[in-house]
């Protein structure tokens, strides 16, 4: 049962990673928009 629990946690963490990366990209685009074009 421990492996199943770890696999479920791994899937949740992967989903969280995608969400965080998407939010980061949105914030990066917003920062570029409001600050003018930067070389990020």
Rosetta constraint file for C-alpha pairs under 8 A:
AtomPair CA 1 CA 5 HARMONIC 6.38 0.50
AtomPair CA 2 CA 6 HARMONIC 6.22 0.50
AtomPair CA 3 CA 7 HARMONIC 6.06 0.50
AtomPair CA 4 CA 8 HARMONIC 6.18 0.50
AtomPair CA 5 CA 9 HARMONIC 6.22 0.50
AtomPair CA 6 CA 10 HARMONIC 6.00 0.50
AtomPair CA 7 CA 11 HARMONIC 6.20 0.50
AtomPair CA 8 CA 12 HARMONIC 6.27 0.50
AtomPair CA 9 CA 13 HARMONIC 6.11 0.50
AtomPair CA 10 CA 14 HARMONIC 6.14 0.50
AtomPair CA 11 CA 15 HARMONIC 6.27 0.50
AtomPair CA 12 CA 16 HARMONIC 6.17 0.50
AtomPair CA 13 CA 17 HARMONIC 6.08 0.50
AtomPair CA 14 CA 18 HARMONIC 6.41 0.50
AtomPair CA 15 CA 19 HARMONIC 6.34 0.50
AtomPair CA 16 CA 20 HARMONIC 6.12 0.50
AtomPair CA 17 CA 21 HARMONIC 6.07 0.50
AtomPair CA 18 CA 22 HARMONIC 6.12 0.50
AtomPair CA 19 CA 23 HARMONIC 6.21 0.50
AtomPair CA 20 CA 24 HARMONIC 6.07 0.50
AtomPair CA 21 CA 25 HARMONIC 6.19 0.50
AtomPair CA 22 CA 26 HARMONIC 6.27 0.50
AtomPair CA 23 CA 27 HARMONIC 6.16 0.50
AtomPair CA 24 CA 28 HARMONIC 6.03 0.50
AtomPair CA 25 CA 29 HARMONIC 6.19 0.50
AtomPair CA 26 CA 30 HARMONIC 6.17 0.50
AtomPair CA 27 CA 31 HARMONIC 6.04 0.50
AtomPair CA 28 CA 32 HARMONIC 6.26 0.50
AtomPair CA 29 CA 33 HARMONIC 6.14 0.50
AtomPair CA 30 CA 34 HARMONIC 6.19 0.50
AtomPair CA 31 CA 35 HARMONIC 5.80 0.50
AtomPair CA 31 CA 36 HARMONIC 7.99 0.50
AtomPair CA 32 CA 36 HARMONIC 5.43 0.50
AtomPair CA 32 CA 37 HARMONIC 5.27 0.50
AtomPair CA 32 CA 38 HARMONIC 6.05 0.50
AtomPair CA 33 CA 37 HARMONIC 6.78 0.50
